[in-house]
Amino acid sequence: MSNDSKLIILGSTGSIGKSTLEVIKHNKDNFEIICLTADSSSVALAEQINLFKPMYAYLNNHLLIDDLKSRLIHNQTTVITDTNQLHDILKSDLYSTLVSSMSGSTGLLLTFLALQTNKKVLLANKESLVMAGDLFSQYRKQIIPIDSEHNAIFQVTGNLDSEEVKKIILTASGGPFRVYPRSKFDQITVEMALKHPNWSMGRKITIDSATMMNKCLEIIEAYYLFNLKSDQIDVVVHPESIIHSIVNFKDGSSLCQFSKPNMQIPISYALGYPKRINSGMDSFDLSSIENLNFSKVDHDKFPSINYAYEALSGSGSSCLIINAANELAVNAFLEGQISFLSIFSIIEESFNVSLNATNSNIEEILDADYICRQKIKPIIKKYMIN
């Protein structure tokens, strides 16, 4: 098997990682797993190791290493426990493609190590581009997005010069609160926010969908991925989640990509690019649905969309700041420490955080992120539920 088909999957036990492995099952003779990583899901990781027999596996939670090893039924996989070992593997020539599907800022450095060593990166970790857009955009030709919206744009535009594109329109389901009254947002619970109508995703991104912060982050991601101006990026609410993005060209044409709301489809496109491979999913039958609906975003209910444009027009650290504020606020909400509405308030107040950083290299970005989080934590304390 050629090196071009050898993969590392960061976050293999999350929703994107699992979907990636489902695609690989349908193309098992075309890919070889070099390394799987997980944070603390020892049971799920053990099942994946037993099935795919990767060369290496990494579990971030050292307390669960013995539990992981006890569940393995073969000795073909070396379980590594040291982060530096993982870094060495990411910088090695053992593989050619990284699937970056970790949630949150933890994937930033690991993804960057792969880019630095000229690997192809299939990127679902949108936070990396939000935090380090200027740095990551230097490696744009190595990145294939697997977020459904950005993957749709990539499928439509390919390597076309951005001068041919007038505008891109990211579609949004509107999440579970699209028609929920704004006057009742103070009653939203964690359980309510985790019930997405269309997509099966991890907890953090599901909350981001409920606040529509996922679209805020995706606007910033598209800005850097496709080398566009902020006024060339728009969002429209499309509750059926069938059309995943629309590209308006300068000649008046508009092209879109549509498919079932299942991540195996964009993942398969990225894995097989420039060819198309079996995703394990059927094509969508338009006759099976009576209506496709589209509407403008209600900015009073979801001010999060505006945060993206404010951040892109702000200081070089503005995008990093709102990403940090959102991660900390979402975590606090999931822990029952703050209300749903407080997520917006915390992000808005965090725009006042100042950082003296140039963000010119990965070390400065990581340092700035740490300092930023220390400054945001007192803001969150103000909104904690007694």
TISE-73738 format. One line per field, with one value per residue (C-alpha): residue number from 1; residue in three letters; x, y, z negated. Coordinates in steps of 0.2 Angstrom, whole numbers, plus 5000, padded with zeros to 4 digits. Each point is the difference from the previous one (the first is absolute). Layout:
// residues N
pos	[NUM, ...] $
code	[ALA, ...] $
c1	[X, ...] $
c2	[Y, ...] $
c3	[Z, ...] $
***
This chain:
// residues 386
pos	[1, 2, 3, 4, 5, 6, 7, 8, 9, 10, 11, 12, 13, 14, 15, 16, 17, 18, 19, 20, 21, 22, 23, 24, 25, 26, 27, 28, 29, 30, 31, 32, 33, 34, 35, 36, 37, 38, 39, 40, 41, 42, 43, 44, 45, 46, 47, 48, 49, 50, 51, 52, 53, 54, 55, 56, 57, 58, 59, 60, 61, 62, 63, 64, 65, 66, 67, 68, 69, 70, 71, 72, 73, 74, 75, 76, 77, 78, 79, 80, 81, 82, 83, 84, 85, 86, 87, 88, 89, 90, 91, 92, 93, 94, 95, 96, 97, 98, 99, 100, 101, 102, 103, 104, 105, 106, 107, 108, 109, 110, 111, 112, 113, 114, 115, 116, 117, 118, 119, 120, 121, 122, 123, 124, 125, 126, 127, 128, 129, 130, 131, 132, 133, 134, 135, 136, 137, 138, 139, 140, 141, 142, 143, 144, 145, 146, 147, 148, 149, 150, 151, 152, 153, 154, 155, 156, 157, 158, 159, 160, 161, 162, 163, 164, 165, 166, 167, 168, 169, 170, 171, 172, 173, 174, 175, 176, 177, 178, 179, 180, 181, 182, 183, 184, 185, 186, 187, 188, 189, 190, 191, 192, 193, 194, 195, 196, 197, 198, 199, 200, 201, 202, 203, 204, 205, 206, 207, 208, 209, 210, 211, 212, 213, 214, 215, 216, 217, 218, 219, 220, 221, 222, 223, 224, 225, 226, 227, 228, 229, 230, 231, 232, 233, 234, 235, 236, 237, 238, 239, 240, 241, 242, 243, 244, 245, 246, 247, 248, 249, 250, 251, 252, 253, 254, 255, 256, 257, 258, 259, 260, 261, 262, 263, 264, 265, 266, 267, 268, 269, 270, 271, 272, 273, 274, 275, 276, 277, 278, 279, 280, 281, 282, 283, 284, 285, 286, 287, 288, 289, 290, 291, 292, 293, 294, 295, 296, 297, 298, 299, 300, 301, 302, 303, 304, 305, 306, 307, 308, 309, 310, 311, 312, 313, 314, 315, 316, 317, 318, 319, 320, 321, 322, 323, 324, 325, 326, 327, 328, 329, 330, 331, 332, 333, 334, 335, 336, 337, 338, 339, 340, 341, 342, 343, 344, 345, 346, 347, 348, 349, 350, 351, 352, 353, 354, 355, 356, 357, 358, 359, 360, 361, 362, 363, 364, 365, 366, 367, 368, 369, 370, 371, 372, 373, 374, 375, 376, 377, 378, 379, 380, 381, 382, 383, 384, 385, 386] $
code	[MET, SER, ASN, ASP, SER, LYS, LEU, ILE, ILE, LEU, GLY, SER, THR, GLY, SER, ILE, GLY, LYS, SER, THR, LEU, GLU, VAL, ILE, LYS, HIS, ASN, LYS, ASP, ASN, PHE, GLU, ILE, ILE, CYS, LEU, THR, ALA, ASP, SER, SER, SER, VAL, ALA, LEU, ALA, GLU, GLN, ILE, ASN, LEU, PHE, LYS, PRO, MET, TYR, ALA, TYR, LEU, ASN, ASN, HIS, LEU, LEU, ILE, ASP, ASP, LEU, LYS, SER, ARG, LEU, ILE, HIS, ASN, GLN, THR, THR, VAL, ILE, THR, ASP, THR, ASN, GLN, LEU, HIS, ASP, ILE, LEU, LYS, SER, ASP, LEU, TYR, SER, THR, LEU, VAL, SER, SER, MET, SER, GLY, SER, THR, GLY, LEU, LEU, LEU, THR, PHE, LEU, ALA, LEU, GLN, THR, ASN, LYS, LYS, VAL, LEU, LEU, ALA, ASN, LYS, GLU, SER, LEU, VAL, MET, ALA, GLY, ASP, LEU, PHE, SER, GLN, TYR, ARG, LYS, GLN, ILE, ILE, PRO, ILE, ASP, SER, GLU, HIS, ASN, ALA, ILE, PHE, GLN, VAL, THR, GLY, ASN, LEU, ASP, SER, GLU, GLU, VAL, LYS, LYS, ILE, ILE, LEU, THR, ALA, SER, GLY, GLY, PRO, PHE, ARG, VAL, TYR, PRO, ARG, SER, LYS, PHE, ASP, GLN, ILE, THR, VAL, GLU, MET, ALA, LEU, LYS, HIS, PRO, ASN, TRP, SER, MET, GLY, ARG, LYS, ILE, THR, ILE, ASP, SER, ALA, THR, MET, MET, ASN, LYS, CYS, LEU, GLU, ILE, ILE, GLU, ALA, TYR, TYR, LEU, PHE, ASN, LEU, LYS, SER, ASP, GLN, ILE, ASP, VAL, VAL, VAL, HIS, PRO, GLU, SER, ILE, ILE, HIS, SER, ILE, VAL, ASN, PHE, LYS, ASP, GLY, SER, SER, LEU, CYS, GLN, PHE, SER, LYS, PRO, ASN, MET, GLN, ILE, PRO, ILE, SER, TYR, ALA, LEU, GLY, TYR, PRO, LYS, ARG, ILE, ASN, SER, GLY, MET, ASP, SER, PHE, ASP, LEU, SER, SER, ILE, GLU, ASN, LEU, ASN, PHE, SER, LYS, VAL, ASP, HIS, ASP, LYS, PHE, PRO, SER, ILE, ASN, TYR, ALA, TYR, GLU, ALA, LEU, SER, GLY, SER, GLY, SER, SER, CYS, LEU, ILE, ILE, ASN, ALA, ALA, ASN, GLU, LEU, ALA, VAL, ASN, ALA, PHE, LEU, GLU, GLY, GLN, ILE, SER, PHE, LEU, SER, ILE, PHE, SER, ILE, ILE, GLU, GLU, SER, PHE, ASN, VAL, SER, LEU, ASN, ALA, THR, ASN, SER, ASN, ILE, GLU, GLU, ILE, LEU, ASP, ALA, ASP, TYR, ILE, CYS, ARG, GLN, LYS, ILE, LYS, PRO, ILE, ILE, LYS, LYS, TYR, MET, ILE, ASN] $
c1	[5000, 5007, 5004, 4986, 4987, 5007, 4991, 5000, 4983, 5000, 4985, 4995, 4987, 4990, 4986, 5011, 5013, 4987, 4993, 5017, 5002, 4983, 5006, 5016, 4990, 4992, 5018, 5010, 5012, 5005, 5005, 5011, 4999, 5017, 4993, 4984, 4998, 4987, 4998, 4993, 4988, 5010, 4986, 4997, 5018, 5003, 4986, 5008, 5017, 4994, 4991, 5012, 5017, 5009, 5019, 4997, 4987, 5000, 4989, 5001, 4994, 5014, 4989, 4991, 5015, 4999, 4981, 5004, 5014, 4989, 4987, 5011, 5000, 5016, 5017, 5002, 4997, 5012, 4991, 5009, 4998, 5012, 4994, 5018, 4999, 4984, 5008, 5015, 4987, 4991, 5017, 5005, 4999, 4989, 4984, 4994, 4983, 4994, 4981, 4999, 4984, 5003, 4988, 5006, 5017, 5009, 5003, 5009, 5018, 4998, 4992, 5014, 5013, 4993, 4998, 5018, 5006, 4991, 4985, 4983, 4988, 4982, 4993, 4985, 5008, 4994, 5007, 5018, 4996, 4990, 5015, 5014, 4992, 5015, 5012, 4990, 4995, 5018, 4997, 4983, 5004, 5003, 4983, 4984, 4985, 4988, 4988, 4985, 4998, 5018, 5002, 4985, 5008, 5016, 4990, 4993, 5015, 5014, 5016, 4991, 5007, 4990, 4998, 4987, 4989, 4989, 4993, 4999, 4985, 5001, 4984, 4995, 4987, 4995, 5003, 4987, 4994, 4997, 4981, 5002, 4995, 5014, 4990, 5002, 5019, 5003, 4991, 5011, 5008, 5015, 4989, 4990, 5015, 5008, 4985, 5005, 4986, 5011, 5018, 5008, 5016, 5010, 4994, 5010, 4996, 4982, 4999, 5009, 4986, 4987, 5008, 5005, 5017, 5005, 4996, 5010, 5015, 4996, 5000, 5017, 5006, 4993, 5009, 5017, 4996, 4994, 5010, 4984, 4995, 4988, 4986, 5001, 4994, 4982, 4988, 4983, 4989, 4995, 4991, 5000, 5020, 4999, 5009, 5017, 5006, 4997, 5013, 4995, 5012, 5003, 4991, 4983, 5001, 4998, 5005, 4997, 5004, 4986, 4999, 4993, 5006, 5013, 5018, 5006, 4997, 5011, 5013, 5000, 5003, 5015, 5007, 4999, 5003, 5002, 4990, 4984, 4999, 4986, 4993, 4988, 4985, 4987, 4997, 4986, 4984, 4992, 4983, 5000, 4998, 4986, 5009, 5017, 4999, 5012, 4999, 5012, 5008, 4991, 5014, 4990, 4999, 5017, 5012, 5014, 5001, 5005, 5014, 5010, 4999, 5005, 5015, 5006, 5000, 5008, 5017, 5011, 4995, 4981, 4996, 5011, 4991, 4982, 5005, 5007, 4985, 4988, 5010, 5000, 4982, 4993, 5010, 4993, 4982, 5002, 5006, 4984, 5010, 4992, 4984, 4998, 4999, 5016, 5010, 4996, 5003, 5017, 5006, 4994, 5009, 5016, 5002, 5007, 5014, 5017, 5014, 5018, 5004, 5006, 4994, 5014, 5004, 4992, 5008, 4994, 4982, 5000, 5007, 4987, 4986, 5005, 5001, 4984, 4991, 5007, 4992, 4984, 4997, 4996, 4987, 4992, 5000, 4988, 4987, 5001, 4983, 5000] $
c2	[5000, 5017, 5013, 5011, 4989, 5000, 5010, 5007, 5004, 5012, 4998, 4983, 4997, 5016, 5002, 5005, 4987, 4986, 5006, 5000, 4982, 4995, 5007, 4990, 4984, 5002, 5003, 4988, 4996, 5018, 5006, 4996, 5007, 5005, 5008, 5003, 5012, 5003, 5011, 4988, 4988, 4984, 4988, 5008, 5001, 4982, 4995, 5010, 4993, 4982, 5003, 5011, 4994, 5017, 5001, 5012, 5006, 5015, 5003, 5016, 4995, 4990, 4993, 4990, 4992, 4984, 4998, 5003, 4987, 4987, 5002, 4996, 4983, 5002, 5007, 5008, 5018, 5009, 5010, 5017, 5011, 5014, 5016, 5002, 4982, 5006, 5015, 4990, 4989, 5015, 5007, 4983, 4993, 4985, 5008, 5013, 5005, 5007, 5000, 5014, 4997, 5005, 5012, 5017, 5008, 4984, 4995, 5016, 4995, 4982, 5006, 5013, 4987, 4990, 5015, 5005, 4983, 5002, 4988, 5001, 5005, 4996, 5013, 5000, 5009, 5017, 5008, 4998, 5011, 5012, 5002, 5000, 5005, 5010, 4987, 4985, 5009, 4999, 4981, 5002, 4989, 4985, 5002, 4991, 5006, 4986, 5011, 4997, 5019, 5003, 4983, 5005, 5016, 4991, 4987, 5015, 5011, 4987, 5011, 5014, 5017, 5009, 5015, 4990, 4998, 5014, 4993, 4984, 4996, 4988, 4991, 4998, 4988, 5013, 4987, 4994, 5018, 5007, 5003, 5000, 5017, 5012, 5004, 4982, 4999, 5002, 4983, 4990, 4985, 4990, 4985, 5012, 5007, 4983, 4994, 5005, 4997, 4994, 4996, 4987, 5010, 5002, 5009, 5016, 5002, 4996, 5015, 5011, 4995, 5005, 5017, 5001, 5003, 4986, 5012, 5014, 4988, 4994, 5018, 5003, 4983, 5003, 5017, 4992, 4984, 5008, 5017, 5010, 5017, 4999, 5009, 4985, 4988, 4999, 4988, 4994, 4989, 4984, 4988, 4985, 4999, 4993, 5014, 5003, 5016, 5011, 5009, 5015, 5004, 5016, 4995, 4998, 4981, 4992, 4982, 4989, 4983, 4990, 4984, 4991, 5008, 4987, 5003, 4985, 5009, 5015, 4988, 4988, 5014, 5007, 4982, 4996, 5017, 5003, 4984, 4995, 4985, 4990, 5010, 4986, 5012, 5001, 5016, 5011, 4998, 5018, 4993, 4993, 5017, 5013, 5016, 5007, 5015, 5015, 5016, 5013, 4999, 5008, 5010, 5005, 4981, 4996, 5015, 4987, 5002, 5018, 4995, 4993, 5016, 5010, 4989, 5000, 5019, 5001, 4997, 4985, 4991, 5003, 4983, 4991, 5009, 4996, 4982, 4999, 5009, 4988, 4984, 5005, 5006, 4984, 4990, 5010, 4998, 4981, 4999, 5009, 5015, 5014, 5002, 4998, 5019, 5003, 4992, 5015, 5013, 4992, 5000, 5018, 5006, 4991, 5011, 5013, 4988, 5007, 4989, 5006, 4987, 4999, 4982, 4998, 4982, 4985, 5003, 5018, 4994, 4987, 5012, 5013, 4988, 4995, 5018, 5004, 4986, 5006, 5017, 4993, 4988, 5015, 5006, 4982, 5001, 5015, 4990, 4984, 4994, 5001] $
c3	[5000, 5005, 4987, 5008, 4991, 4983, 4987, 4983, 4992, 4985, 4990, 5007, 4987, 5003, 5013, 5014, 4996, 4999, 5017, 5008, 4994, 5007, 5017, 4999, 4997, 5017, 5008, 4989, 5013, 5004, 4983, 4986, 4982, 4993, 4984, 4991, 4985, 4987, 4985, 4987, 5009, 4996, 5004, 5017, 5004, 4996, 5012, 5014, 4996, 5001, 5016, 5010, 4992, 5002, 4997, 4985, 4989, 4988, 4985, 4992, 4983, 4992, 4986, 5013, 5009, 4990, 5004, 5018, 5001, 4991, 5014, 5014, 5009, 5010, 4998, 5017, 4993, 4989, 4987, 4997, 4985, 5002, 5010, 5007, 5007, 5009, 5006, 5007, 5010, 5007, 5006, 5007, 5018, 4994, 5008, 5012, 4994, 4984, 4995, 4987, 4992, 4982, 4992, 4994, 4999, 4995, 5018, 5005, 4997, 5006, 5016, 5003, 4997, 5015, 5011, 4996, 5006, 5017, 4996, 5007, 4986, 5001, 4988, 4989, 4985, 5005, 4984, 5007, 5015, 4988, 4988, 5013, 5016, 5007, 4996, 5006, 5016, 5006, 5001, 5009, 5014, 4988, 4992, 5005, 4989, 4994, 4992, 5011, 5004, 5005, 5008, 5011, 5005, 5004, 5011, 5010, 5002, 5000, 5003, 5009, 4997, 4987, 5012, 5009, 4984, 4995, 4984, 4990, 4990, 4985, 4996, 4982, 4993, 4987, 4987, 4987, 4996, 5018, 4996, 4981, 4993, 4995, 4984, 4994, 5003, 4981, 4998, 5012, 4991, 5005, 5005, 5011, 5009, 5003, 5011, 5017, 5013, 5014, 4996, 4987, 4993, 4985, 4985, 5003, 5018, 4997, 4987, 5013, 5012, 4987, 4998, 5018, 4995, 5012, 5014, 4992, 5000, 5018, 5007, 4993, 5006, 5018, 4999, 4999, 5009, 5016, 5000, 5000, 4992, 4986, 5010, 5012, 4987, 4995, 4990, 5004, 4989, 5009, 4987, 5011, 5001, 5018, 5009, 4991, 5008, 5015, 5011, 5009, 5015, 5008, 5016, 4991, 4998, 4983, 4997, 4984, 4993, 4993, 4991, 4985, 4983, 4997, 4997, 5009, 5017, 4998, 4991, 5014, 5013, 4990, 4998, 5018, 5008, 5014, 5003, 4992, 4990, 4991, 4985, 4995, 5003, 5014, 5010, 4994, 5009, 5003, 5003, 4982, 4993, 5003, 4996, 4998, 4989, 4998, 4989, 4994, 4983, 4985, 4993, 4985, 4995, 5006, 4998, 5002, 5019, 4998, 4989, 5015, 5010, 4984, 4997, 5018, 5000, 4983, 4993, 5005, 4984, 5001, 5008, 4988, 4986, 5005, 5003, 4982, 4993, 5009, 4994, 4982, 5000, 5009, 4987, 4986, 5007, 5002, 4982, 4995, 4993, 5012, 5009, 5019, 5003, 4990, 5014, 5011, 4986, 4996, 5018, 5002, 4984, 5005, 5015, 4988, 4995, 5006, 5006, 5004, 5012, 5018, 5003, 5013, 4995, 4992, 4983, 4999, 5004, 4987, 4987, 5005, 4999, 4982, 4994, 5009, 4990, 4984, 5003, 5005, 4985, 4989, 5012, 5000, 4981, 5000, 5009, 4990, 4993, 4981] $
***
